[in-house]
Amino acid sequence: MTDSGTLFVVATPLGHLGDLSQRAVEILRAVPVVAAEDTRHSRQLLTHIGASPLLLSFHAHSDPGRVERLLGILAEGRDVALVSDAGTPGISDPGAVLVRAAREAGIRVVPIPGPSAVATALSASGLPADRFLFLGFLPRKGPERERLLRQVADSEWTVVLYEAPHRLADLLGDLAAAAGSDRQAVVGRELTKLHEEFRAGGLSDLLAYWTGVEVRGECTVVVEGRGHTEPDVADQADAGRALAAVLLAEGHSRKDVVRRLTEQLQLPRNLAYRLVMERS
């Protein structure tokens, strides 16, 4: 029985070819088959490194039969490398479909890490990245776009978005309306390429800069989170008084009510004790 091949998930440069790792070069030269989001684009990269595998297209509009064909190749014992147009496969592209199918078929999946627009933009943004939210491309319109815009506005963490150049101004305008014109953000354009550009500022300032100009290259937008906001002390106290009144009326002891207030409402113990004593 032939052992299955390996599916290599290979990160490729965002723009600068020097960012292709030596390990990625070795894999792309060795595998007999490469599944590529755009075969014409990937052929240029493969030619550059002297690799000549069989190129098969695999993109968002591929027929389901393409996954089956690739699984068949892997089942025969031949390795396959999965690449996207730029960056790490599976992030804002259909790569996850093939990876999931391979895992379900018991095929070994090996990541070959490298460039990612998310990490690249975050690293140069100066915004906190110990925790962040990645939302990719927002829908162009409709209630789902509105819901995600509110999520950006309400996020306590930095948010990363992708956007096409001709829709950048629309996105910045919608973000300013949802999150406030002064919310800080960074727009990265043409990452790692000759005309790479980063511009930081309030959302209204960025909107003014990018309005009425021809934007070129895919854009990554990093938006500052609103930060962690502590509950309002007055609201905490009102909620505590209401719950204390109910629990005391039910016959709970003062000690038990204090404990319930601290556990259920996360009140500081001294505040919970004071509220209970007010009702006693």
C-alpha positions as CSV (number, residue, x, y, z in Angstrom):
1,M,0.0,0.0,0.0
2,T,1.3,3.4,-1.0
3,D,1.8,5.9,1.8
4,S,0.0,9.2,1.3
5,G,1.9,12.2,0.3
6,T,2.2,15.4,2.4
7,L,0.3,18.6,1.9
8,F,2.7,21.5,2.5
9,V,1.1,24.9,3.3
10,V,3.7,27.3,1.9
11,A,3.8,31.0,2.7
12,T,5.1,33.1,-0.2
13,P,6.3,36.7,-0.4
14,L,3.8,39.6,-0.1
15,G,6.0,41.4,-2.7
16,H,9.7,41.2,-2.0
17,L,11.1,37.9,-3.3
18,G,13.8,38.0,-0.7
19,D,11.2,37.2,1.9
20,L,10.8,33.6,0.5
21,S,12.4,31.3,3.1
22,Q,15.1,28.8,2.1
23,R,12.9,26.0,3.4
24,A,10.0,27.2,1.2
25,V,12.4,27.2,-1.8
26,E,13.5,23.7,-1.1
27,I,9.9,22.4,-0.8
28,L,8.7,24.2,-4.0
29,R,11.6,22.7,-5.9
30,A,11.0,19.2,-4.5
31,V,7.2,18.8,-4.8
32,P,5.7,17.4,-8.0
33,V,2.5,19.4,-7.7
34,V,1.7,22.9,-6.6
35,A,-1.9,24.0,-5.9
36,A,-2.0,27.8,-6.6
37,E,-4.6,30.5,-6.2
38,D,-3.5,32.1,-9.5
39,T,-1.3,29.8,-11.6
40,R,0.1,32.7,-13.8
41,H,1.2,34.6,-10.7
42,S,2.7,31.5,-9.0
43,R,4.5,30.4,-12.2
44,Q,6.6,33.6,-12.1
45,L,7.7,32.8,-8.5
46,L,8.5,29.2,-9.4
47,T,10.5,30.2,-12.5
48,H,12.4,32.6,-10.3
49,I,13.6,29.8,-8.0
50,G,14.1,27.3,-10.8
51,A,11.1,25.0,-9.8
52,S,9.0,23.3,-12.4
53,P,6.2,21.3,-10.7
54,L,2.8,20.6,-12.2
55,L,0.6,23.7,-11.5
56,L,-3.0,23.2,-10.7
57,S,-5.4,26.1,-9.9
58,F,-7.2,26.2,-6.6
59,H,-9.2,29.3,-5.7
60,A,-12.4,30.4,-4.2
61,H,-14.4,29.5,-7.3
62,S,-12.8,26.2,-8.0
63,D,-15.1,23.2,-8.7
64,P,-15.4,20.8,-5.7
65,G,-13.9,18.3,-8.0
66,R,-10.6,20.1,-7.7
67,V,-10.3,19.2,-4.0
68,E,-11.0,15.6,-4.9
69,R,-8.3,15.6,-7.6
70,L,-5.7,17.0,-5.2
71,L,-6.7,14.5,-2.5
72,G,-6.3,11.8,-5.1
73,I,-2.8,13.0,-5.9
74,L,-1.9,12.9,-2.2
75,A,-3.4,9.5,-1.8
76,E,-1.2,8.2,-4.6
77,G,1.8,9.2,-2.4
78,R,2.8,12.4,-4.2
79,D,3.4,15.6,-2.2
80,V,1.5,18.8,-2.9
81,A,2.4,22.4,-2.0
82,L,-0.5,24.8,-1.4
83,V,0.3,28.5,-2.1
84,S,-1.7,31.7,-2.3
85,D,-1.0,34.7,-4.4
86,A,0.8,36.3,-1.5
87,G,1.4,35.6,2.2
88,T,0.2,32.6,4.2
89,P,-2.5,30.3,2.6
90,G,-5.7,29.9,4.5
91,I,-5.9,33.5,5.7
92,S,-8.6,35.3,3.6
93,D,-8.3,32.7,0.9
94,P,-9.9,29.2,0.3
95,G,-6.8,27.2,1.5
96,A,-8.6,26.1,4.6
97,V,-11.0,24.0,2.5
98,L,-8.2,21.8,1.2
99,V,-6.3,21.6,4.5
100,R,-9.5,20.5,6.3
101,A,-10.3,17.9,3.6
102,A,-6.7,16.6,3.8
103,R,-6.8,16.3,7.6
104,E,-10.2,14.5,7.4
105,A,-8.6,12.0,4.9
106,G,-5.7,11.3,7.3
107,I,-3.2,13.1,5.1
108,R,-0.2,14.8,6.8
109,V,-0.3,18.6,6.7
110,V,3.0,20.5,7.2
111,P,3.1,24.3,7.4
112,I,6.0,26.2,5.9
113,P,5.7,29.6,7.7
114,G,6.6,32.9,6.3
115,P,5.1,36.2,5.3
116,S,1.7,37.4,6.4
117,A,0.1,40.8,5.8
118,V,-1.5,40.6,9.2
119,A,1.7,40.2,11.2
120,T,3.6,42.6,8.8
121,A,1.2,45.4,9.3
122,L,0.8,44.9,13.0
123,S,4.6,44.9,13.5
124,A,5.0,48.3,11.9
125,S,1.8,49.9,13.2
126,G,3.0,50.7,16.7
127,L,-0.4,49.6,18.0
128,P,-0.8,47.0,20.8
129,A,-0.6,43.5,19.3
130,D,-0.5,41.3,22.4
131,R,-4.1,40.6,21.6
132,F,-5.8,41.5,18.3
133,L,-8.9,40.8,16.2
134,F,-8.6,39.9,12.5
135,L,-11.7,40.5,10.4
136,G,-10.2,40.3,6.9
137,F,-12.3,41.8,4.1
138,L,-15.7,43.2,5.3
139,P,-18.8,42.7,3.2
140,R,-19.3,45.5,0.7
141,K,-22.7,46.4,2.1
142,G,-25.6,45.2,4.2
143,P,-26.4,44.4,7.8
144,E,-23.3,42.1,8.1
145,R,-21.0,45.0,7.2
146,E,-22.8,47.1,9.8
147,R,-22.4,44.4,12.5
148,L,-18.7,44.0,11.8
149,L,-18.2,47.8,11.8
150,R,-19.8,47.9,15.3
151,Q,-17.5,45.1,16.3
152,V,-14.5,47.1,15.3
153,A,-15.8,50.1,17.2
154,D,-16.5,48.1,20.3
155,S,-13.3,46.0,20.3
156,E,-11.0,46.6,23.3
157,W,-8.2,45.1,21.2
158,T,-6.5,46.2,18.0
159,V,-8.4,45.2,14.8
160,V,-6.8,44.3,11.5
161,L,-8.8,44.5,8.2
162,Y,-8.0,44.0,4.5
163,E,-9.4,46.2,1.8
164,A,-9.1,46.6,-1.9
165,P,-7.5,50.0,-3.0
166,H,-10.6,51.4,-4.7
167,R,-12.7,50.8,-1.6
168,L,-10.3,52.1,1.0
169,A,-11.9,55.6,1.4
170,D,-15.3,54.0,1.8
171,L,-14.0,51.8,4.6
172,L,-12.2,54.6,6.4
173,G,-15.4,56.7,6.2
174,D,-17.5,53.9,7.6
175,L,-14.9,53.2,10.4
176,A,-14.8,56.9,11.4
177,A,-18.6,56.9,11.6
178,A,-18.7,53.8,13.7
179,A,-15.7,54.2,15.9
180,G,-15.2,58.0,16.0
181,S,-13.1,60.3,13.8
182,D,-10.3,60.4,16.4
183,R,-9.8,56.7,16.7
184,Q,-6.2,56.0,15.8
185,A,-5.4,53.7,12.8
186,V,-2.6,52.8,10.4
187,V,-3.0,52.0,6.7
188,G,-0.3,49.8,5.2
189,R,-0.2,49.7,1.4
190,E,2.0,47.7,-1.0
191,L,3.6,45.9,1.9
192,T,7.3,44.9,1.3
193,K,7.1,46.3,-2.3
194,L,9.0,49.2,-3.9
195,H,6.2,51.7,-3.1
196,E,5.4,50.5,0.4
197,E,3.6,53.1,2.4
198,F,2.4,53.4,6.0
199,R,0.3,56.3,7.1
200,A,-0.9,56.7,10.7
201,G,-3.4,59.1,12.3
202,G,-7.0,59.5,13.3
203,L,-9.6,57.9,11.0
204,S,-10.9,61.3,9.8
205,D,-7.3,62.3,9.0
206,L,-6.7,59.1,7.1
207,L,-10.0,59.5,5.2
208,A,-9.0,63.0,4.2
209,Y,-5.6,61.8,2.9
210,W,-7.0,58.9,0.9
211,T,-10.1,60.6,-0.5
212,G,-9.9,61.7,-4.1
213,V,-6.6,60.0,-4.9
214,E,-5.9,56.8,-6.9
215,V,-4.9,54.2,-4.4
216,R,-2.8,51.3,-5.7
217,G,-2.1,48.0,-4.1
218,E,-3.9,45.9,-1.5
219,C,-4.3,47.7,1.8
220,T,-4.1,46.5,5.4
221,V,-5.9,48.7,7.9
222,V,-5.0,48.4,11.6
223,V,-7.4,50.1,14.0
224,E,-6.7,50.9,17.6
225,G,-8.9,49.2,20.2
226,R,-11.1,51.2,22.5
227,G,-9.2,49.8,25.5
228,H,-10.5,48.1,28.5
229,T,-13.2,50.2,30.3
230,E,-14.0,49.5,33.9
231,P,-17.7,49.3,34.7
232,D,-19.2,52.5,36.0
233,V,-19.2,52.6,39.8
234,A,-22.6,54.2,40.0
235,D,-24.1,51.5,37.8
236,Q,-22.4,48.8,39.8
237,A,-23.8,50.2,43.0
238,D,-27.4,50.4,41.6
239,A,-27.3,46.8,40.5
240,G,-25.9,45.8,43.8
241,R,-28.6,47.6,45.8
242,A,-31.3,46.0,43.7
243,L,-29.9,42.5,44.1
244,A,-29.3,42.9,47.8
245,A,-32.9,44.0,48.3
246,V,-34.2,40.9,46.6
247,L,-31.9,38.5,48.4
248,L,-32.5,40.0,51.8
249,A,-36.3,39.9,51.2
250,E,-35.9,36.2,50.5
251,G,-34.4,35.7,53.9
252,H,-30.7,35.2,53.0
253,S,-28.2,36.2,55.7
254,R,-26.2,39.4,55.2
255,K,-23.0,37.3,54.9
256,D,-24.5,35.2,52.1
257,V,-25.8,38.3,50.3
258,V,-22.3,39.9,50.4
259,R,-20.9,36.7,48.9
260,R,-23.5,36.6,46.2
261,L,-22.9,40.2,45.3
262,T,-19.2,39.7,44.9
263,E,-19.6,36.5,42.9
264,Q,-22.5,37.4,40.6
265,L,-21.8,41.1,40.1
266,Q,-18.0,41.1,40.6
267,L,-18.4,43.8,43.1
268,P,-15.5,44.7,45.4
269,R,-16.1,43.1,48.8
270,N,-16.1,46.4,50.7
271,L,-18.7,47.9,48.3
272,A,-20.9,44.8,48.6
273,Y,-20.7,44.9,52.4
274,R,-21.6,48.6,52.4
275,L,-24.6,48.0,50.1
276,V,-25.9,45.2,52.3
277,M,-25.6,47.2,55.5
278,E,-27.5,50.0,53.9
279,R,-30.5,47.6,53.4
280,S,-30.2,46.0,56.9
